[in-house]
Amino acid sequence: MTFSPEDHAHMAAALRLAELGAYTTKPNPRVGCVLVNDGEVVGTGWHRRVGGPHAEVFALREAGARARGATAYVTLEPCAHHGHTPPCADALVAAGVARVVAACEDPFPAVAGGGLARLRAAGVVVECGLQREHARELNRGFMSRFERGRPWVRVKLAQSLDGRTALQDGHSQWITGAAARADVQHWRARSGAVLTAAGTARADNPRLTVRFDGARAFAAPLRVVVDTRLDALKPGCHLLDATAPTLVIYGDAPAVPPPRSGIEYLKLPMRDGRMQLDALLAALVARGVDEVQVEAGPVFSGALFAAGLVDELLLYIAPLLLGDKALPLLALPQLSDMSARWALRVVDRRQVGDDERLLLRPV
């Protein structure tokens, strides 16, 4: 299938619109739409929040009668089911759109090709696959939840130049500068959940909330803490302050605290004294989590790596040294052969204040 330069330009514009929903659409996908009639853009839209109109509806409203005979460029297959809103495929047909160019198919079972099929059955010219990889990358968590049955797992870590993440006593505030800590807020905001473990909860007493300057809109991610024996969250712990929905996951606790507003306790199976990570991720999928950002210490983060459950590493490198007695980046099994090493590829590299930020993914 061949697409024109104009097709590429309009789809790129639709993808930029979709990115505007990065912090607000979860667990729905980020979607943008551009309507073009006789070479003129007559309508644009993007999905803004769960329960609100989809991107196609906003674009059709703006276009009005000019939608008849137009081409719709949409970053994800139009929906074909009644959810919070009626099917977008039906809306496009009713408006008289002549052609639909979709970037990629929707893996959601209630759609999964049904939207494209409904459009074709109504006589609309349908083409799919334009800038597919860009569109899938934009919704990598959504794709992961429905195609793999688990969230996209991002591990965020900060290290010194000598590869250390905390002092020997676990203290790590602060390795990076203010600019890097502000940058982390954007990654939290796009996540469906921010996950930590008992050791980090004890050592750092983190809040795991999104803190933006100004009035930027975002949907608060679920805070998740793995506290297998329910002995890390003491009075005064920020994770129990009810400022964000919080899930406390435990395994062998002798007693469970009484219910509290905004705090949910969930027991999951253990194996050899450790939380079963696949059960943990399944519990997050059951709550509609597409992307989970892990902000934990070397043991828990290392366990995720060793299990092959990490999709990307968000690594901040600070220009300082902590010495060889400080804690390492990850606690990983000892290797007997270099062929067994964990290979990563650099997806993005940039300077954030005085620190360097790397986004890496397993090869």
ZAGU-463799 format. One record per residue: chain; y, z, x negated of N, C-alpha, C in turn. Coordinates in steps of 0.001 Angstrom, whole numbers, plus 500000, padded with zeros to 6 digits. Atoms other than C-alpha are relative to their C-alpha. Layout:
(A (Y Z X) (Y Z X) (Y Z X))
...
END
This chain:
(A (498808 500000 499146) (500000 500000 500000) (501241 500000 499111))
(A (498802 500146 500805) (503365 498943 498586) (501207 500509 500777))
(A (498782 499480 499388) (506582 500805 499323) (501208 499457 499254))
(A (498789 500564 500580) (510075 499452 498715) (500819 501077 499299))
(A (499094 499014 500595) (512762 501096 496584) (500746 500813 501064))
(A (499328 499269 498916) (514514 502001 499856) (499079 501067 500590))
(A (500970 499013 499518) (511345 503710 501087) (499969 501218 499080))
(A (500044 498899 500967) (511212 505771 497909) (501259 500858 500079))
(A (498742 499257 499959) (514888 506731 498164) (500072 500885 501243))
(A (499930 499210 498769) (514608 507882 501782) (498978 501140 499990))
(A (500970 498912 500078) (511434 509864 501122) (500476 501085 499036))
(A (499448 499008 500931) (513103 511536 498140) (501036 500869 500703))
(A (499013 499230 499242) (515925 512563 500478) (499304 500965 500963))
(A (500756 499134 499096) (513389 513944 502973) (499397 501183 499246))
(A (500574 498925 500801) (511739 515975 500209) (501067 501013 499596))
(A (498911 499066 500321) (515100 517438 499195) (500342 500863 501210))
(A (499770 499220 498782) (515628 518484 502805) (498909 501057 500182))
(A (501117 499063 499834) (512173 520080 502908) (500161 501218 499104))
(A (499833 498894 500940) (513025 522196 499879) (500974 501063 500510))
(A (499051 499037 499452) (515804 523869 501888) (499288 501120 500752))
(A (500760 498980 499296) (513103 525757 503768) (499096 500824 499114))
(A (500917 499352 500945) (511497 527172 500639) (499838 501493 500255))
(A (500045 498550 499844) (512347 530788 501537) (499772 500453 501450))
(A (499915 499571 498602) (512205 530733 505331) (498880 499496 500906))
(A (500958 500602 499059) (509342 528650 506772) (498637 500671 500012))
(A (501344 499437 500120) (506310 530660 505641) (499605 500793 501241))
(A (501105 500740 500635) (503559 530577 506692) (499930 498526 500359))
(A (499967 501430 499713) (504534 527149 508025) (500352 499214 498740))
(A (499643 500814 501157) (504909 524270 505572) (501480 499644 499994))
(A (498628 500489 500144) (508243 523042 504237) (499986 498501 500274))
(A (500036 501396 499564) (508989 519700 505899) (501419 499485 500183))
(A (498730 500686 499788) (511907 517262 505852) (499772 498659 500652))
(A (500115 501281 499290) (512581 514150 507902) (501321 499249 499911))
(A (498834 500883 500014) (514980 511202 507570) (499697 498814 500905))
(A (500134 501152 499107) (515436 508571 510299) (500956 498910 499565))
(A (499210 501128 500487) (516655 505148 509224) (499845 498840 500969))
(A (500018 501148 499092) (517605 502274 511536) (500881 498912 499434))
(A (499277 501157 500536) (518611 498884 510182) (500749 500359 498716))
(A (499432 499653 501292) (519244 500356 506741) (500945 501174 500007))
(A (499059 498882 499893) (521434 503212 508032) (499251 501281 500348))
(A (500559 498696 499660) (520457 506875 508020) (500659 500484 501285))
(A (499455 499609 498702) (520853 507936 511656) (499654 501435 500387))
(A (500371 498629 499684) (519244 511380 511620) (499270 500661 498860))
(A (500699 499237 501033) (518071 514076 509224) (499651 501376 500565))
(A (500375 498662 499556) (516321 517392 509684) (498999 500631 499059))
(A (500981 499273 500786) (514237 520074 508047) (499557 501223 500787))
(A (500540 498818 499308) (512017 522859 509303) (500617 501233 499378))
(A (499216 498891 500509) (514019 526041 509019) (499286 501344 500078))
(A (500664 498703 499866) (511907 528921 510311) (498869 499901 501009))
(A (501132 499956 499089) (508699 529772 512103) (500494 500207 501425))
(A (499609 499889 498605) (509028 529299 515849) (501146 499098 500379))
(A (498888 500902 499732) (512002 526967 515492) (499547 498552 500000))
(A (500345 501424 499972) (512103 523180 515886) (499538 499498 498637))
(A (500465 500611 501234) (510303 521062 513320) (501025 498984 499501))
(A (499040 500907 500636) (512065 518655 510989) (500260 498756 500843))
(A (499852 501224 499219) (511404 515627 513201) (500910 500210 501205))
(A (499188 499717 498815) (513042 517295 516210) (501485 500030 499648))
(A (498601 499978 500437) (516272 518006 514330) (500500 498582 499722))
(A (499586 501370 500315) (516367 514419 513059) (500167 499161 501261))
(A (499909 500758 498750) (515717 512967 516523) (501230 500419 500813))
(A (498804 499539 499288) (518447 515127 518055) (501254 499366 499420))
(A (498821 500576 500641) (520942 513845 515514) (500089 498503 500251))
(A (499999 501453 499835) (519886 510240 515943) (500281 499580 501438))
(A (499825 500383 498605) (519875 510187 519742) (499356 498653 500283))
(A (500528 501314 499617) (519419 506645 521091) (499733 499109 498791))
(A (500188 500837 501199) (519595 505244 517557) (498616 500192 499375))
(A (501359 499829 500505) (516075 506548 516958) (499087 498857 500433))
(A (500851 501090 499517) (514645 503627 518964) (499980 498862 498975))
(A (500171 501053 500992) (513251 501080 516519) (500160 500459 498566))
(A (499751 499477 501347) (513896 503374 513530) (498701 500266 499244))
(A (501088 499524 500855) (511663 504339 510615) (500228 501477 499717))
(A (499929 498567 500303) (510920 508040 510231) (499279 500263 498689))
(A (500597 499574 501267) (510315 509307 506700) (499800 501509 500100))
(A (500297 498584 499824) (508573 512664 506959) (499061 500452 498892))
(A (500710 499561 501197) (507158 514741 504112) (498599 500517 500282))
(A (501332 499552 499616) (504094 515893 506059) (499652 499340 501332))
(A (500474 500596 498754) (502015 514298 508806) (500562 500732 501219))
(A (499474 499348 498796) (503705 514960 512181) (498889 500714 500770))
(A (501010 499203 499326) (501913 517639 514169) (499574 499343 501309))
(A (500575 500602 498797) (499698 516704 517121) (499480 501061 500953))
(A (500498 498910 499179) (499187 520086 518768) (501167 500823 500532))
(A (499007 499078 499455) (501080 522602 520871) (499859 501332 499277))
(A (499946 498701 500633) (502001 525577 518713) (501192 500739 500573))
(A (498747 499440 499508) (505389 527265 518906) (500840 498916 500676))
(A (499243 501130 499472) (506754 523789 519722) (499043 498885 500402))
(A (500857 501120 499609) (505394 520599 521352) (499703 499095 498802))
(A (500381 500872 501110) (503734 517905 519182) (501137 499075 499563))
(A (498962 500886 500524) (506169 516047 516924) (499585 498538 500107))
(A (500463 501382 499844) (503988 512927 517102) (500423 499460 501359))
(A (499595 500429 498657) (504680 512768 520852) (501508 499782 500072))
(A (498544 500137 499981) (508410 513281 520288) (500443 498703 499328))
(A (499669 501245 500688) (508533 510381 517829) (499678 498794 500878))
(A (500384 501097 499109) (506696 508113 520271) (500989 499884 501152))
(A (499085 500014 498855) (508932 509128 523186) (501382 499478 499621))
(A (498686 500462 500447) (512042 508387 521110) (500014 498522 499638))
(A (500062 501425 500308) (510821 504859 520387) (500012 499674 498522))
(A (500072 500267 501442) (510423 505229 516625) (498940 498926 499755))
(A (500894 501145 500206) (508816 502020 515355) (499050 500184 498831))
(A (500798 499862 501225) (507478 503118 511970) (500118 501434 499504))
(A (500006 498668 500592) (506483 506431 510416) (499386 499906 498613))
(A (500498 499922 501366) (506105 506884 506667) (499841 501477 499669))
(A (500291 498599 500307) (504424 510188 505843) (499620 500135 498533))
(A (500334 499799 501411) (504167 511596 502343) (498543 500398 499827))
(A (501386 499558 500149) (500816 513316 502882) (499457 500494 501330))
(A (500678 499513 498812) (498284 514407 505457) (500131 501514 500103))
(A (499937 498568 499735) (498378 517851 507057) (498577 500545 500052))
(A (501369 499471 499988) (495224 519911 506263) (499735 501004 501116))
(A (500186 499037 498918) (495816 522280 509197) (499012 499418 501009))
(A (501067 500575 499172) (492685 521839 511363) (500469 499423 501324))
(A (499522 500505 498715) (494674 521334 514574) (500755 498679 499866))
(A (499328 501288 500247) (496386 518319 512958) (499025 499086 499259))
(A (501030 500652 500835) (494248 516954 510061) (499719 498550 500390))
(A (500164 501417 499672) (494823 513257 510757) (500298 499671 501444))
(A (499763 500241 498587) (495370 513699 514489) (501390 499488 500305))
(A (498636 500467 499777) (499107 513192 514244) (500156 498527 499685))
(A (499926 501408 500375) (498797 509880 512432) (499226 499138 500986))
(A (500804 500767 499045) (496053 508744 514801) (500731 499844 501330))
(A (499277 500080 498732) (498185 509562 517850) (501143 498996 499906))
(A (498916 500966 500193) (501101 507568 516444) (499466 498566 500012))
(A (500579 501361 500044) (498897 504546 515690) (499537 499569 501394))
(A (500485 500330 498662) (497350 504704 519167) (501148 499589 500919))
(A (498829 500337 499184) (500872 504468 520618) (500702 498744 499507))
(A (499425 501235 500493) (501610 501316 518603) (501018 500166 498891))
(A (499073 499765 501105) (503712 502933 515879) (499342 499572 498695))
(A (500488 500367 501325) (503323 501458 512403) (499995 501268 499140))
(A (500143 498756 500761) (502039 504305 510224) (499549 499687 498578))
(A (500380 500115 501407) (501917 504438 506419) (500051 501396 499384))
(A (500095 498654 500563) (500912 507487 504422) (499719 499915 498498))
(A (500292 499909 501427) (500916 508438 500745) (501197 499821 499100))
(A (498807 500186 500821) (504489 507796 499592) (500440 501346 499424))
(A (499644 498779 500723) (505294 510478 496951) (499129 501188 500432))
(A (500948 498993 499529) (502171 512363 498038) (499950 501234 499093))
(A (500154 498857 500903) (501893 514532 494920) (501221 500917 500030))
(A (498785 499182 499897) (505513 515679 495176) (499953 500842 501272))
(A (500064 499281 498727) (504990 516627 498819) (498950 501106 499961))
(A (501041 498983 500100) (501757 518478 498080) (500445 501138 499082))
(A (499499 498965 500904) (503397 520335 495201) (500978 500912 500727))
(A (499028 499221 499248) (506189 521454 497512) (499309 501016 500905))
(A (500761 499134 499088) (503566 522976 499838) (498658 500389 499401))
(A (501278 499752 500668) (500928 523908 497273) (499272 501214 500571))
(A (500645 498845 499400) (500310 527288 498893) (499377 499667 501346))
(A (500507 500424 498691) (499899 525804 502378) (498745 499150 499824))
(A (501168 500845 500260) (497507 523185 500988) (498827 500853 499527))
(A (501061 499155 500531) (495543 525849 499122) (499344 500821 501103))
(A (500544 499128 498946) (495149 528062 502183) (499001 499252 500871))
(A (500884 500726 499095) (493557 525330 504282) (498941 499171 499279))
(A (500980 500810 500716) (491772 523273 501619) (499036 500829 499171))
(A (500856 499164 500838) (490412 526088 499435) (499664 501337 500634))
(A (500269 498731 499344) (490473 529026 501812) (500529 501205 499255))
(A (499370 498885 500697) (492596 531157 499482) (501438 499635 499666))
(A (498605 500307 500323) (496268 531483 498597) (500124 499391 498604))
(A (499603 500412 501349) (497937 529860 495626) (500419 501263 499260))
(A (499775 498751 500724) (497973 532635 493008) (500869 499736 498775))
(A (499078 500094 501134) (500931 532919 490642) (500107 501389 499369))
(A (499866 498740 500729) (500924 535655 488008) (501312 499973 499236))
(A (498719 499895 500701) (504364 536721 486824) (499879 501084 498936))
(A (500038 499044 501098) (504554 538410 483431) (501232 499813 499122))
(A (498925 500053 500981) (507253 539242 480919) (499476 500585 498702))
(A (500522 499541 501286) (506512 539632 477223) (501071 499922 498920))
(A (499182 500080 501194) (508150 540242 473901) (499520 498821 499156))
(A (500411 501087 500889) (507976 537701 471087) (498630 500248 499382))
(A (501317 499696 500567) (504925 539516 469739) (498945 500191 501094))
(A (501022 500060 498960) (503100 539118 473060) (499694 501308 500673))
(A (500227 498692 499396) (503542 542667 474389) (500778 500116 501302))
(A (499410 499934 498669) (504313 543567 477982) (500527 501376 500384))
(A (499557 498641 499689) (504916 547321 477946) (499713 500889 498803))
(A (500308 499023 501037) (504996 550322 475664) (498606 500591 500236))
(A (501352 499459 499910) (501760 552178 475024) (499815 500899 501222))
(A (500089 499128 498832) (502564 554591 477864) (500156 499233 501313))
(A (499888 500825 498817) (502952 551657 480279) (501419 499678 500417))
(A (498611 500232 499609) (506752 551688 480429) (500422 498585 499609))
(A (499635 501391 500267) (508129 548145 480735) (501393 499633 500485))
(A (498669 500320 499471) (511626 548374 482244) (501076 500295 498956))
(A (500171 501416 499659) (513286 546289 481030) (499756 499187 498742))
(A (500236 500902 501128) (511828 543675 478682) (500987 498843 500054))
(A (499134 501159 499857) (513842 540777 480043) (501408 500411 500421))
(A (498615 499762 499642) (517552 540455 480738) (500263 499821 501485))
(A (499614 500044 498593) (519455 540462 484017) (499789 498620 500611))
(A (500152 501354 499456) (519348 536666 484415) (498546 499715 500357))
(A (501419 500214 499718) (515553 536587 484203) (499555 500820 501203))
(A (500385 499169 498853) (515210 539474 486659) (500551 499416 501298))
(A (499455 500661 498813) (517477 537630 489096) (499184 498755 500337))
(A (500803 501204 499779) (515402 534483 488642) (498690 500337 500712))
(A (501252 499575 499366) (512262 536383 489657) (500165 500126 501511))
(A (499785 499825 498567) (513834 537058 493055) (499755 498702 500775))
(A (500231 501295 499345) (513707 533336 493894) (498509 499730 500144))
(A (501448 500204 499935) (509995 533224 493110) (499363 500956 500998))
(A (500492 499083 498972) (509378 536313 495203) (500309 499458 501398))
(A (499558 500431 498672) (511333 534827 498105) (499163 498860 500543))
(A (500814 501105 499530) (509150 531727 498244) (498551 500419 500233))
(A (501379 499523 499897) (505967 533848 498208) (499748 500640 501363))
(A (500391 499318 498781) (504088 535041 501259) (499668 501455 499756))
(A (500318 498618 500355) (503062 538211 499417) (500318 500213 498529))
(A (499826 499571 501391) (503953 540074 496226) (499011 501139 499782))
(A (501162 499128 500188) (500955 541909 494831) (500085 500763 498688))
(A (500083 499208 501215) (500654 544743 492354) (498769 500901 500080))
(A (501155 499110 500062) (498041 547282 491305) (500465 501427 499708))
(A (499672 498580 500078) (497885 551054 491021) (500709 500368 498696))
(A (499403 499645 501284) (498738 551214 487312) (501477 499679 499932))
(A (498589 500386 499993) (502004 549338 487744) (500786 500849 500987))
(A (499327 499156 499012) (502845 551360 490856) (500327 501369 499395))
(A (499773 498693 500631) (502472 554564 488816) (501081 499918 498919))
(A (499144 500070 501181) (504286 553401 485687) (501428 499588 500326))
(A (498680 500596 499773) (507195 551425 487150) (500631 500354 501344))
(A (499503 499739 498645) (507524 552545 490792) (500819 498807 500518))
(A (499241 501199 499602) (508498 548955 491753) (500284 499978 501493))
(A (499682 500193 498585) (510102 547951 495033) (499306 498756 500556))
(A (500636 501270 499618) (508644 544409 495129) (500684 499336 501197))
(A (499238 500649 498947) (511362 543384 497574) (500838 498873 499395))
(A (499114 501080 500442) (513601 540317 497395) (501429 500521 500049))
(A (498616 499539 500073) (517116 541167 496261) (500881 498843 499535))
(A (499078 501100 500267) (519628 538336 496498) (501433 500506 500146))
(A (498576 499780 499777) (523376 538490 496073) (500459 499059 501106))
(A (499487 500855 498941) (525201 537173 499112) (499114 500005 501231))
(A (500655 500034 498690) (523848 536136 502500) (498879 498972 500064))
(A (501089 500981 500018) (520991 533849 501448) (498872 500458 500933))
(A (501057 499667 499042) (518340 533714 504197) (498633 499909 499333))
(A (501381 500056 500479) (514703 534494 503417) (499145 500837 500940))
(A (500973 499207 499258) (511595 535803 505129) (499346 500955 499008))
(A (500494 498997 500949) (510526 539040 503458) (498504 499827 499759))
(A (501438 500088 500276) (507175 538680 501687) (499303 501330 500271))
(A (500830 498808 499844) (504381 541116 502398) (499823 500665 498642))
(A (500300 499259 501225) (504141 543823 499747) (498551 500452 500059))
(A (501413 499632 500050) (500549 544411 498664) (499762 500811 498733))
(A (500356 499195 501163) (499294 547172 496388) (498518 500339 500077))
(A (501411 499648 500095) (495693 547596 495271) (499909 501391 499376))
(A (500112 498603 500426) (495104 551337 495037) (498623 500482 500457))
(A (501382 499856 499540) (491333 551688 495161) (499671 501401 500492))
(A (500295 498624 499594) (491275 555501 495434) (501173 500676 500727))
(A (498811 499484 499309) (494660 555923 497140) (500583 501219 499296))
(A (499447 498883 500759) (495881 558134 494354) (501212 499628 499163))
(A (498865 500446 500807) (498733 556086 492872) (501327 500112 500750))
(A (498764 500029 499211) (501246 556109 495725) (500388 501421 500400))
(A (499587 498607 499804) (502889 559519 495526) (501285 500062 500832))
(A (498716 499853 499313) (505828 560888 497555) (501145 499494 499128))
(A (498906 500605 500745) (508967 559023 496543) (499693 498608 499501))
(A (500374 501347 500433) (507062 555815 495818) (500745 498968 500856))
(A (499215 500997 499279) (509248 552831 496726) (499129 499117 500894))
(A (500858 500873 499212) (506259 550909 498060) (499680 500581 501373))
(A (500231 499362 498700) (506044 553373 500947) (501298 500243 500764))
(A (498698 499711 499391) (509728 553213 501910) (500271 499204 501272))
(A (499897 500756 498741) (509142 550803 504854) (501165 499013 500018))
(A (498936 501008 500025) (511896 548438 503679) (499443 498585 500102))
(A (500671 501288 499836) (509361 545588 503821) (498583 500287 500476))
(A (501380 499776 499575) (505949 545173 505468) (499099 500180 498781))
(A (500787 499625 501173) (503381 546716 503134) (498536 500163 500370))
(A (501449 499881 499838) (499602 546420 502852) (499441 500746 498799))
(A (500636 499212 501058) (497775 549077 500844) (498494 499767 500097))
(A (501425 500322 500010) (494274 547992 499869) (499263 501037 499161))
(A (500749 498967 500697) (491731 550606 498897) (498504 499707 500125))
(A (501441 500214 499987) (488006 550890 498278) (499208 501278 500170))
(A (500821 498789 499992) (486510 554300 497494) (500823 501256 500236))
(A (499147 498830 499797) (489260 556633 498674) (499283 501063 500818))
(A (500647 498918 499244) (488033 560023 499859) (500615 500215 501378))
(A (499335 499811 498709) (490600 560095 502677) (501112 498976 500128))
(A (498971 500998 499727) (493022 557652 504307) (501175 500685 500687))
(A (498836 499373 499370) (496583 558728 505139) (500152 499552 501451))
(A (499758 500397 498611) (497649 558660 508785) (500899 498764 500051))
(A (499171 501224 499880) (499300 555446 510042) (501484 500314 499866))
(A (498560 499874 500154) (502948 554947 509143) (500650 498687 500382))
(A (499283 501207 499609) (505512 552480 510402) (500177 499076 498802))
(A (499833 500996 501051) (505435 549318 508312) (498946 500037 498918))
(A (501026 499856 501028) (502424 550464 506252) (498630 499812 500641))
(A (501367 500226 499529) (498910 549114 506818) (499032 500322 498872))
(A (501039 499691 500979) (495808 550428 505047) (498768 499161 500328))
(A (501164 500862 499809) (492840 548111 504539) (498947 500325 498951))
(A (501102 499743 500922) (489476 548991 503016) (499262 498702 499731))
(A (500736 501193 500402) (487751 546232 501047) (498835 500408 499100))
(A (501187 499652 500793) (484387 546130 499273) (500282 500053 498508))
(A (499912 499836 501446) (484009 547215 495664) (498698 499501 499373))
(A (501190 500371 500760) (481615 545969 493008) (500158 500557 498591))
(A (499952 499377 501325) (480886 547978 489856) (501323 500732 499773))
(A (498788 499209 500121) (483889 550170 490555) (501290 499213 500063))
(A (498796 500825 499958) (486306 547242 490927) (500117 499300 501344))
(A (499748 500729 498766) (487902 545570 493885) (499436 498592 499901))
(A (500486 501379 499961) (486220 542308 494889) (501189 499080 500270))
(A (498783 500790 499925) (488992 539818 494221) (499925 498902 501048))
(A (500105 501035 498981) (487624 537116 496507) (500254 500586 501388))
(A (499738 499343 498728) (487675 539591 499407) (501489 500306 500155))
(A (498568 499733 499979) (491240 540522 498490) (500779 498752 500413))
(A (499295 501244 499672) (492410 536901 498612) (499693 499552 501423))
(A (500357 500349 498624) (490509 536321 501860) (500808 500829 500989))
(A (499204 499144 499118) (492359 539271 503397) (501434 499499 500097))
(A (498641 500534 499969) (495676 537680 502443) (500063 498709 500812))
(A (500057 501220 499190) (494675 534313 503913) (499958 500353 501479))
(A (500097 499580 498597) (493781 536113 507143) (501345 500429 500552))
(A (498657 499620 499585) (497402 537282 507229) (500996 498865 499822))
(A (499133 501166 500082) (498768 533765 506760) (500740 499848 498693))
(A (499326 500085 501297) (499704 534144 503093) (499594 498712 499297))
(A (500234 501245 500724) (500056 530781 501344) (500079 500192 498487))
(A (499772 499757 501424) (501427 531884 497972) (500071 501503 499781))
(A (499903 498595 500369) (500906 535262 496360) (500500 500086 498566))
(A (499488 499765 501348) (502926 536401 493365) (499495 501345 499517))
(A (500578 498787 500564) (501101 538949 491233) (500946 500554 498950))
(A (499154 499320 500982) (503299 541421 489372) (499291 501297 499634))
(A (500858 498875 500365) (500775 543727 487747) (499834 500037 498487))
(A (500204 499809 501426) (499638 544926 484359) (498912 499125 499424))
(A (500947 500878 500688) (497288 543361 481793) (498580 500088 500535))
(A (501385 499865 499529) (494066 544724 483325) (499779 499215 501282))
(A (500178 500701 498723) (494504 543475 486889) (500275 498511 499842))
(A (499691 501419 500207) (496167 540215 485818) (498907 499322 499194))
(A (501084 500560 500797) (493465 539679 483217) (498747 499775 500814))
(A (501172 500158 499149) (490750 540197 485823) (500112 498738 500854))
(A (499788 501224 499229) (492277 537423 487945) (499771 498767 499134))
(A (500208 501125 500913) (492355 535100 484936) (498518 499823 499695))
(A (501410 500082 500371) (488786 535933 483939) (499155 499471 501156))
(A (500735 500470 498825) (487631 535196 487508) (500356 498575 500385))
(A (499599 501373 499693) (489326 531781 487477) (500821 499881 501265))
(A (499260 499972 498743) (491639 532743 490339) (501502 499822 499827))
(A (498567 500184 500245) (495027 532117 488704) (500327 498516 500008))
(A (499574 501400 499909) (496752 528862 489629) (501179 499700 499102))
(A (498893 500219 500929) (499905 529319 487585) (500490 501330 499446))
(A (499459 498842 500702) (501473 531725 485132) (501494 499787 499837))
(A (498547 500000 500158) (505193 532437 485360) (500316 501022 498914))
(A (499885 499139 501183) (505985 533827 481925) (501424 499984 499467))
(A (498681 499823 500608) (509307 535181 480671) (499807 500597 498609))
(A (500138 499560 501390) (509599 535600 476901) (501359 500482 499511))
(A (498744 499387 500426) (512276 537972 475629) (500095 500012 498475))
(A (499828 500013 501458) (513745 537804 472096) (500042 501417 499422))
(A (500102 498647 500552) (512534 541248 471021) (498552 500265 499602))
(A (501329 499614 500481) (509550 542971 469414) (499676 501413 500487))
(A (500423 498679 499525) (507538 545912 470762) (498955 500657 499103))
(A (500955 499399 500923) (504998 546432 467979) (498562 499917 500482))
(A (501404 500270 499678) (501208 546225 467837) (499334 501108 500800))
(A (500579 498948 499170) (500626 549507 469676) (500373 499838 501480))
(A (499600 500251 498614) (502310 548194 472832) (498893 499230 500720))
(A (501058 500619 499202) (500226 546752 475682) (500042 498481 499891))
(A (500057 501456 500145) (499038 543130 475430) (500368 499300 501303))
(A (499655 500792 498825) (499875 540317 477837) (498907 500089 501058))
(A (501132 500002 499079) (496407 540199 479408) (498799 500673 499350))
(A (501267 499450 500469) (493173 542145 479067) (498903 499020 500397))
(A (500998 501044 499756) (490601 539365 478730) (498746 500276 499178))
(A (501237 499806 500773) (486974 539333 477592) (500114 499409 498600))
(A (500000 500504 501367) (486426 538877 473879) (499238 498679 499933))
(A (500636 501311 500140) (485582 535295 472923) (499223 499940 498697))
(A (500797 500190 501218) (482872 534393 470456) (500167 498604 499430))
(A (499851 501387 500430) (483845 530733 470218) (501326 499463 500523))
(A (498710 500538 499596) (487183 528912 470327) (499885 499029 501179))
(A (500169 500946 498895) (485724 526421 472796) (500105 500691 501366))
(A (499940 499255 498744) (485778 529185 475429) (501410 500498 500317))
(A (498640 499496 499799) (489527 529815 475127) (500581 499499 501334))
(A (499310 500374 498768) (491767 529696 478175) (501152 499053 499642))
(A (498979 500995 500313) (493811 526511 477855) (500966 499863 501172))
(A (498954 500142 498992) (497117 526207 479709) (500876 498806 499657))
(A (499038 501079 500236) (499507 523309 480152) (501367 500444 500514))
(A (498635 499636 499633) (503273 523698 480353) (500477 499053 501093))
(A (499465 500785 498888) (504618 522520 483710) (501520 499947 499940))
(A (498538 499933 500069) (508205 523643 483153) (500384 501010 498923))
(A (499483 499092 501035) (510183 525250 480335) (501514 499980 500086))
(A (498542 499957 499973) (513764 526445 480518) (500516 501346 499513))
(A (499349 498783 500443) (516197 529024 479213) (500615 500696 501195))
(A (499418 499187 498929) (517164 531835 481607) (500709 501169 499326))
(A (499267 498997 500771) (519913 533904 480040) (499548 499957 498551))
(A (500488 499948 501382) (518638 535064 476648) (498492 499784 499911))
(A (501454 500094 499968) (515006 534671 477725) (499544 498564 500256))
(A (500602 501306 499712) (512715 531651 477883) (499014 500182 501146))
(A (500931 499972 498876) (510821 530912 481084) (499048 498832 499911))
(A (501044 501019 500000) (507526 529023 481036) (499241 500066 501312))
(A (500925 500088 498876) (505571 527854 484055) (498795 499241 499484))
(A (501219 500561 500581) (501989 527192 482969) (498884 500002 501039))
(A (501145 500052 499109) (498826 526172 484754) (498730 499772 499166))
(A (501252 500206 500730) (495193 526323 483621) (499641 498518 499946))
(A (500427 501395 500174) (493891 523034 482262) (498705 499822 500763))
END
